[in-house]
Each structure stands twice: as C-alpha cells, then as structure tokens.
Amino acid sequence: METTATIRGEIARYLQEHGLTINQFAKISKINSGTLSGILNGNRPMSMNQLDQITSCIGFKEGHFYDKYIFECIFHATPDWRRLGAFLERCAELDCLHLAARMAMENITYAPMLFELAESFYNEKKYNAAAALYECVAESEKFQHSERLALCHYRLFLQRLSDNQESNWQAVVLFEPYIERLDEEYQLAAYVELINVSGSLGQWDKVDDLAVKMGSKAMTRYQNQKIEYSGNHPLVFYILYSYLARENSYSERGDYEQALSYTGIYESPDWIIDPTEDECRVIKQFNEWAVANRYLHSILAGDYNVLSDYVKYIESREDEIFVALCHIILAANRHRLNVDYILERFKKYLDYKPQKNQISNINVHVTLNQYTRLLAELGIYYLNAKQYDRGLSHILDSLAYSIRIKSDNGMLRCMGIFEQFRQYASEEIQKRYNELIREVQKLSVYAWSPLV
C-alpha cells in the first residue's frame, strides 16, 4: 500500500479524499491522463513542471514537495544533469536550494556543472543562490588545489562582507589562505578587498604586508606586457594602490615622514609609457590623492599653517571632503586647533552617506568605519571645548554605530570617554547611554542581566 510520506501517496490521498478519478484530476491539472496514471503507478518519472501543476491543483504553495522530489525523482532515479540543473534553478527561485545542492554534491562528477551554475547565478546577481552552490563545491574540493576551489572561496568572501567587523574578520581568515591559488584575473582585485577590510579593522601591519605582495605581482605582470590582463582596473592601478596602501599604513601608525615617501612614488609615475585612456584616468586620480595627502600628513604632523590651503583644495573636490573632515578633526584634537569654521562650512558632509571617487565606489564597510571614528572625534572635539551636551551626543552616536558594525575598539573607546565625562551628562543623555549599554550587553556571548 502506498504511503502518504511520498509525493505519489499524497496525490493518491488527495484523489481519495475529494472523490476524484485520475481522468478528472488530469483535466484539472492539464496533465495527460495516461502520463498521470504512469506517474501514480511509479512507471514513469515526474517532471518538475508536472510537479508544479499538481502542487497548485492540490492547493499547496510552490515548492511544497521539493524536498521529497529531491529524494524520489532526482537521486533515486538515474542521474541526469539536465533534470537536476533545471531543478536547482527552480529551487533558487524559491530560495530552497541548500538541501538540493548538498545532495547533488554526493555525486562528485557534478562539481564542475554546479560551479558553472553558481557562476551563472553570480553574474545574474542571485548571490544567495550562488553562495549555496559555492559552499558545496568548496566543501567537496577542500583537499584539492584548484583555481575553481580558490574562486569559490573568493566569491564567498565577497558575499560575506558586510558592515559587521566581526564577520568581516572571519571572512578574511577563511579566504586569505586561498588568495595565492586565484587566477591573476581575480587575484589583484582580491588583494584590494583584503587591504580595504584589513584597514577598516585597524590591521595596519597586515595592510602593509598585503600591499607589498600586491604591488610586486602587479609590477611583474605590467613589465611582461605580452600577457593580456582583463581585471577590473588597469595594472597600473594596483601598482599605485599598493603605494597608497603603504602610505596609509604608515600614516595610521604615526610615521608621517615614511608615509610621505610613498606619496612621492605614486604622485608622478613617470615609468608608465604611453598611458591608455583608462591609465590616464587612474594616474589623474592618484595625483589628486597625492596632493591632498601631502597637506594631510603635514597637518597631522603639526604643521597647521597649511590647513587653509588644504580647505581650499578640497572645496572643489566633493569626493575628497568626507575623508578630509575625518582627518582634520583628528588633527584638531591632537593639536588643540579650532576648526569650527571648517565644520560649519562643510556641515552637510558630516552626515553618513556612501562615498565614491573617480575610479569606483568606496566599500561600505570602509566608509562606515571612518564615519564611526569621525563621530567619536567630533565628540572629543566638543568635549574639549566644554560643549558637553553636544560632545556626549556625538560620542553616543559613535557608540551606536560601533554597535552596528560590532567594533569592539569603537565601543570601548566611546564607553571610556562617556564615563570620563558622565558627571556632565544630562538625564536624557544618560538614559540613551543606558539603552545603548544594554545593546552592547546583547552582543556579548557573556551577556547577563543582574537579578533584582
């Protein structure tokens, strides 16, 4: 006797409960009666379209029988990629792909086809579906040293990046061992992503190390012009970006003299012969960054005589203003400068918004980290000026963003500053601080509430 645990059993039960014959249900479902009879008797396979028609007629939602279909009609039948591929695409549409993908990988011969399907999903911006397949392929080939395995991990790395610093660090740890196995078409872009994430996490030694490796690979490739390169940017971008990243790493560690030495290298790259239009665009952008960074390093080192020139420079370069403000307020706090007039002039740039430059959009996690830091520095600036309500409000804004991106350093910095100035906090500000502290406690694996 057929059990209702199977699709055929469910159909038979439905026919019995509703007093329908096979011919009557065939008319309702628009499936040939002979075909339907063969399906119910187990003499012929059921196609996915037929399953969808039957599911709709019975009154269940789309995909209701897919978990059973995987077992009964895909893996307990003769393996057929044409049927399996179509089924996986349908599962992706209904966001129920994980189980089917993992079962498909029980047949290792499907790995190349699953990878190609994942790439198709990725190119169609179906990132969740692509990630499910990449995870399965990567798991099945974890003991291989293939470019396909490395590319799976790279795609997953990009998918895992978010505004959460904790998960971003985990993404870096999982992906970094595979970067050397990537084809160079992807490898240099992957280095840029690793550099940006590591910088947002304050891992400046790692930034320097990654920048050295990327610059060396890009220069070797550039010097061998016989080999075509089809990456996201011209090769010169990666060479110049390696110098910029090293400059940033030294600047963040307070070595402005060393930072300026790299500024000079990417400012005028005279080794680039007959640059293309794309290369000219890259050279122009790096030249502008060099001019701005010369002002910046001088100000951070204590030479605030160039501040007015720096402000004039960024006024006509909107893409530079946000980053400039981040560093101007840092220098103001370090050297006790009054920059009220600058903050007033550019106050509309003190609100969070995505950033871009002439070459591309700036990663969200980089911008969020900078903005979180900017809010904290603004808080310190106003606290130094004894504008306590204003200063503590910015500190709490920074704390809220630190919670959002799960920045332990940011949370500790803000809580430390607030406690130092708690005596000046209004009742309203203290109430908001207590609410944020409860949010901090929820993030901890050791979260607890005292018994009252």
ROTINU-801407 format. One record per residue (C-alpha): residue number from 1; residue in three letters; x, y, z. Coordinates in steps of 0.1 Angstrom, whole numbers, plus 5000, padded with zeros to 4 digits. Layout:
BEGIN
NUM,ala,X,Y,Z
...
END
This chain:
BEGIN
1,met,5000,5000,5000
2,glu,5013,5035,4990
3,thr,5023,5056,5020
4,thr,5014,5093,5021
5,ala,5051,5100,5030
6,thr,5057,5101,4992
7,ile,5045,5125,4966
8,arg,5026,5098,4949
9,gly,5010,5089,4982
10,glu,5000,5125,4988
11,ile,4984,5127,4953
12,ala,4965,5094,4959
13,arg,4952,5106,4993
14,tyr,4940,5138,4977
15,leu,4921,5120,4950
16,gln,4905,5097,4975
17,glu,4895,5125,4999
18,his,4880,5145,4971
19,gly,4864,5116,4952
20,leu,4883,5123,4920
21,thr,4893,5098,4893
22,ile,4926,5100,4875
23,asn,4908,5113,4844
24,gln,4891,5141,4864
25,phe,4923,5152,4880
26,ala,4941,5150,4847
27,lys,4916,5176,4833
28,ile,4921,5198,4863
29,ser,4959,5197,4863
30,lys,4961,5197,4825
31,ile,4983,5166,4825
32,asn,4976,5138,4801
33,ser,4956,5110,4819
34,gly,4980,5083,4807
35,thr,5010,5103,4819
36,leu,4994,5109,4853
37,ser,4985,5072,4856
38,gly,5021,5062,4849
39,ile,5033,5087,4875
40,leu,5010,5074,4902
41,asn,5018,5038,4894
42,gly,5056,5046,4895
43,asn,5061,5036,4859
44,arg,5073,5069,4847
45,pro,5093,5099,4862
46,met,5076,5131,4871
47,ser,5089,5163,4856
48,met,5093,5194,4876
49,asn,5067,5213,4856
50,gln,5042,5184,4862
51,leu,5050,5185,4899
52,asp,5043,5223,4900
53,gln,5010,5218,4882
54,ile,5000,5190,4906
55,thr,5011,5211,4937
56,ser,4990,5240,4925
57,cys,4959,5219,4920
58,ile,4962,5203,4954
59,gly,4964,5238,4969
60,phe,4998,5237,4984
61,lys,5023,5266,4980
62,glu,5050,5264,4953
63,gly,5079,5241,4962
64,his,5059,5222,4989
65,phe,5070,5188,4976
66,tyr,5106,5198,4966
67,asp,5123,5181,4995
68,lys,5105,5148,4986
69,tyr,5111,5154,4949
70,ile,5149,5156,4955
71,phe,5149,5120,4970
72,glu,5122,5104,4949
73,cys,5127,5118,4914
74,ile,5163,5131,4913
75,phe,5186,5110,4934
76,his,5167,5077,4935
77,ala,5164,5078,4897
78,thr,5191,5077,4870
79,pro,5213,5108,4875
80,asp,5206,5134,4848
81,trp,5222,5168,4849
82,arg,5196,5183,4825
83,arg,5168,5175,4850
84,leu,5190,5183,4881
85,gly,5202,5216,4867
86,ala,5166,5227,4859
87,phe,5155,5217,4893
88,leu,5183,5236,4911
89,glu,5174,5267,4891
90,arg,5138,5264,4902
91,cys,5149,5259,4938
92,ala,5170,5291,4936
93,glu,5138,5309,4925
94,leu,5120,5297,4956
95,asp,5150,5301,4979
96,cys,5152,5264,4989
97,leu,5185,5255,4973
98,his,5207,5244,5002
99,leu,5195,5208,5006
100,ala,5193,5201,4969
101,ala,5228,5215,4963
102,arg,5243,5194,4991
103,met,5227,5162,4979
104,ala,5239,5170,4944
105,met,5275,5170,4956
106,glu,5272,5134,4967
107,asn,5279,5128,4931
108,ile,5314,5144,4927
109,thr,5311,5144,4889
110,tyr,5285,5172,4892
111,ala,5311,5196,4908
112,pro,5321,5214,4875
113,met,5285,5218,4865
114,leu,5275,5231,4899
115,phe,5303,5255,4898
116,glu,5292,5268,4863
117,leu,5257,5272,4876
118,ala,5270,5291,4906
119,glu,5289,5314,4883
120,ser,5257,5319,4862
121,phe,5238,5328,4894
122,tyr,5266,5352,4904
123,asn,5266,5370,4871
124,glu,5228,5373,4874
125,lys,5233,5389,4909
126,lys,5215,5359,4925
127,tyr,5241,5360,4952
128,asn,5224,5339,4979
129,ala,5218,5311,4954
130,ala,5254,5313,4941
131,ala,5268,5312,4977
132,ala,5248,5280,4984
133,leu,5265,5263,4954
134,tyr,5299,5277,4960
135,glu,5299,5264,4996
136,cys,5290,5229,4983
137,val,5317,5229,4956
138,ala,5343,5243,4980
139,glu,5335,5216,5006
140,ser,5337,5188,4981
141,glu,5370,5200,4968
142,lys,5386,5212,5000
143,phe,5416,5188,4996
144,gln,5422,5200,4960
145,his,5445,5229,4949
146,ser,5424,5240,4920
147,glu,5416,5275,4908
148,arg,5380,5266,4909
149,leu,5383,5260,4947
150,ala,5400,5293,4952
151,leu,5374,5312,4931
152,cys,5346,5296,4952
153,his,5363,5310,4984
154,tyr,5368,5344,4968
155,arg,5331,5346,4957
156,leu,5321,5336,4993
157,phe,5345,5361,5008
158,leu,5328,5390,4988
159,gln,5294,5377,4997
160,arg,5302,5376,5034
161,leu,5315,5412,5036
162,ser,5291,5435,5054
163,asp,5291,5464,5079
164,asn,5298,5439,5107
165,gln,5335,5440,5116
166,glu,5334,5407,5135
167,ser,5321,5388,5105
168,asn,5344,5407,5082
169,trp,5374,5395,5102
170,gln,5361,5359,5100
171,ala,5357,5363,5062
172,val,5393,5374,5059
173,val,5406,5345,5079
174,leu,5386,5320,5058
175,phe,5396,5334,5025
176,glu,5432,5345,5029
177,pro,5448,5310,5026
178,tyr,5433,5307,4990
179,ile,5444,5340,4975
180,glu,5476,5327,4960
181,arg,5457,5300,4942
182,leu,5435,5325,4924
183,asp,5439,5333,4887
184,glu,5456,5367,4884
185,glu,5424,5380,4867
186,tyr,5409,5379,4902
187,gln,5439,5379,4924
188,leu,5448,5415,4923
189,ala,5412,5426,4929
190,ala,5411,5402,4958
191,tyr,5442,5418,4973
192,val,5425,5452,4972
193,glu,5395,5438,4990
194,leu,5417,5423,5017
195,ile,5436,5455,5021
196,asn,5404,5476,5025
197,val,5389,5452,5050
198,ser,5421,5449,5070
199,gly,5424,5487,5070
200,ser,5388,5491,5083
201,leu,5397,5467,5111
202,gly,5429,5487,5120
203,gln,5452,5458,5110
204,trp,5478,5482,5095
205,asp,5507,5457,5097
206,lys,5486,5433,5076
207,val,5478,5462,5052
208,asp,5514,5468,5046
209,asp,5522,5431,5040
210,leu,5493,5427,5016
211,ala,5503,5459,4997
212,val,5538,5447,4992
213,lys,5527,5414,4978
214,met,5501,5430,4955
215,gly,5525,5457,4942
216,ser,5551,5431,4934
217,lys,5527,5409,4915
218,ala,5512,5438,4896
219,met,5546,5452,4886
220,thr,5558,5418,4874
221,arg,5527,5415,4853
222,tyr,5530,5450,4840
223,gln,5566,5445,4829
224,asn,5556,5415,4809
225,gln,5533,5434,4785
226,lys,5530,5404,4762
227,ile,5505,5389,4786
228,glu,5470,5404,4784
229,tyr,5452,5414,4816
230,ser,5415,5416,4819
231,gly,5409,5426,4855
232,asn,5386,5453,4869
233,his,5413,5480,4866
234,pro,5444,5486,4845
235,leu,5475,5470,4861
236,val,5489,5504,4870
237,phe,5460,5509,4894
238,tyr,5472,5480,4915
239,ile,5508,5492,4915
240,leu,5499,5527,4925
241,tyr,5473,5514,4950
242,ser,5499,5493,4967
243,tyr,5520,5525,4974
244,leu,5488,5544,4986
245,ala,5480,5515,5010
246,arg,5515,5515,5024
247,glu,5513,5553,5028
248,asn,5481,5549,5048
249,ser,5495,5521,5069
250,tyr,5525,5543,5080
251,ser,5503,5574,5085
252,glu,5479,5555,5107
253,arg,5509,5543,5128
254,gly,5521,5579,5131
255,asp,5551,5577,5108
256,tyr,5543,5607,5086
257,glu,5578,5610,5071
258,gln,5577,5574,5058
259,ala,5541,5580,5046
260,leu,5552,5610,5026
261,ser,5579,5589,5009
262,tyr,5552,5567,4993
263,thr,5532,5598,4983
264,gly,5560,5608,4961
265,ile,5562,5574,4944
266,tyr,5525,5573,4932
267,glu,5522,5611,4926
268,ser,5542,5611,4894
269,pro,5546,5576,4879
270,asp,5569,5585,4850
271,trp,5577,5548,4844
272,ile,5542,5545,4827
273,ile,5550,5548,4790
274,asp,5523,5560,4766
275,pro,5494,5555,4790
276,thr,5460,5545,4777
277,glu,5428,5565,4784
278,asp,5420,5543,4814
279,glu,5455,5546,4827
280,cys,5454,5584,4824
281,arg,5422,5584,4844
282,val,5439,5563,4871
283,ile,5471,5585,4871
284,lys,5450,5617,4875
285,gln,5431,5603,4905
286,phe,5463,5592,4922
287,asn,5479,5625,4915
288,glu,5450,5643,4932
289,trp,5452,5620,4962
290,ala,5489,5627,4965
291,val,5483,5665,4966
292,ala,5456,5661,4992
293,asn,5477,5636,5013
294,arg,5507,5659,5013
295,tyr,5485,5685,5030
296,leu,5470,5659,5053
297,his,5503,5644,5066
298,ser,5517,5679,5072
299,ile,5486,5688,5093
300,leu,5487,5656,5113
301,ala,5524,5661,5119
302,gly,5516,5695,5134
303,asp,5521,5720,5106
304,tyr,5486,5736,5107
305,asn,5498,5765,5086
306,val,5488,5745,5055
307,leu,5452,5740,5068
308,ser,5437,5769,5049
309,asp,5453,5757,5017
310,tyr,5440,5722,5023
311,val,5405,5735,5028
312,lys,5407,5755,4995
313,tyr,5419,5723,4977
314,ile,5390,5701,4988
315,glu,5363,5727,4983
316,ser,5362,5720,4946
317,arg,5366,5682,4950
318,glu,5335,5669,4967
319,asp,5348,5633,4967
320,glu,5376,5644,4990
321,ile,5356,5663,5016
322,phe,5344,5635,5038
323,val,5379,5619,5042
324,ala,5394,5654,5047
325,leu,5370,5661,5075
326,cys,5378,5628,5092
327,his,5415,5638,5093
328,ile,5411,5675,5100
329,ile,5391,5668,5132
330,leu,5417,5642,5142
331,ala,5444,5668,5138
332,ala,5424,5694,5156
333,asn,5420,5671,5186
334,arg,5457,5662,5186
335,his,5470,5697,5183
336,arg,5441,5716,5200
337,leu,5431,5735,5169
338,asn,5399,5755,5165
339,val,5382,5743,5133
340,asp,5347,5755,5139
341,tyr,5347,5775,5107
342,ile,5356,5743,5087
343,leu,5329,5722,5104
344,glu,5303,5749,5097
345,arg,5314,5753,5061
346,phe,5311,5715,5054
347,lys,5284,5706,5079
348,lys,5263,5688,5053
349,tyr,5292,5663,5048
350,leu,5290,5653,5084
351,asp,5260,5631,5078
352,tyr,5266,5595,5067
353,lys,5263,5586,5030
354,pro,5281,5562,5006
355,gln,5313,5575,4992
356,lys,5329,5573,4958
357,asn,5358,5586,4938
358,gln,5367,5590,4901
359,ile,5376,5553,4898
360,ser,5349,5535,4917
361,asn,5326,5534,4947
362,ile,5342,5531,4981
363,asn,5334,5499,5001
364,val,5306,5504,5026
365,his,5325,5488,5055
366,val,5354,5513,5049
367,thr,5331,5543,5049
368,leu,5311,5531,5080
369,asn,5343,5526,5100
370,gln,5355,5561,5090
371,tyr,5322,5576,5099
372,thr,5321,5559,5133
373,arg,5356,5572,5140
374,leu,5346,5607,5128
375,leu,5317,5608,5152
376,ala,5340,5599,5181
377,glu,5365,5626,5172
378,leu,5337,5652,5169
379,gly,5326,5642,5203
380,ile,5361,5647,5217
381,tyr,5364,5680,5199
382,tyr,5333,5694,5215
383,leu,5341,5680,5249
384,asn,5375,5697,5248
385,ala,5356,5729,5240
386,lys,5334,5722,5271
387,gln,5303,5718,5249
388,tyr,5293,5688,5269
389,asp,5258,5680,5256
390,arg,5270,5683,5220
391,gly,5301,5663,5227
392,leu,5284,5635,5245
393,ser,5257,5633,5219
394,his,5284,5626,5192
395,ile,5300,5601,5215
396,leu,5267,5582,5218
397,asp,5262,5585,5180
398,ser,5296,5569,5176
399,leu,5287,5542,5202
400,ala,5255,5534,5182
401,tyr,5275,5530,5150
402,ser,5301,5509,5168
403,ile,5274,5486,5180
404,arg,5260,5484,5144
405,ile,5294,5474,5129
406,lys,5304,5453,5160
407,ser,5336,5473,5166
408,asp,5349,5463,5200
409,asn,5375,5491,5199
410,gly,5349,5516,5190
411,met,5326,5505,5218
412,leu,5353,5506,5244
413,arg,5366,5540,5233
414,cys,5331,5555,5235
415,met,5322,5540,5268
416,gly,5356,5551,5283
417,ile,5350,5587,5271
418,phe,5315,5588,5283
419,glu,5324,5575,5318
420,gln,5351,5602,5320
421,phe,5325,5629,5313
422,arg,5295,5612,5329
423,gln,5291,5640,5355
424,tyr,5283,5665,5327
425,ala,5257,5643,5311
426,ser,5221,5654,5311
427,glu,5193,5630,5323
428,glu,5182,5625,5287
429,ile,5218,5616,5275
430,gln,5223,5592,5305
431,lys,5191,5575,5296
432,arg,5202,5570,5260
433,tyr,5236,5558,5272
434,asn,5220,5531,5294
435,glu,5199,5519,5264
436,leu,5230,5516,5243
437,ile,5248,5497,5271
438,arg,5220,5472,5270
439,glu,5226,5468,5233
440,val,5263,5462,5240
441,gln,5255,5435,5265
442,lys,5233,5417,5240
443,leu,5263,5414,5216
444,ser,5284,5396,5242
445,val,5284,5358,5245
446,tyr,5287,5365,5282
447,ala,5256,5388,5282
448,trp,5238,5388,5315
449,ser,5213,5407,5335
450,pro,5216,5412,5372
451,leu,5188,5396,5393
452,val,5169,5423,5412
END
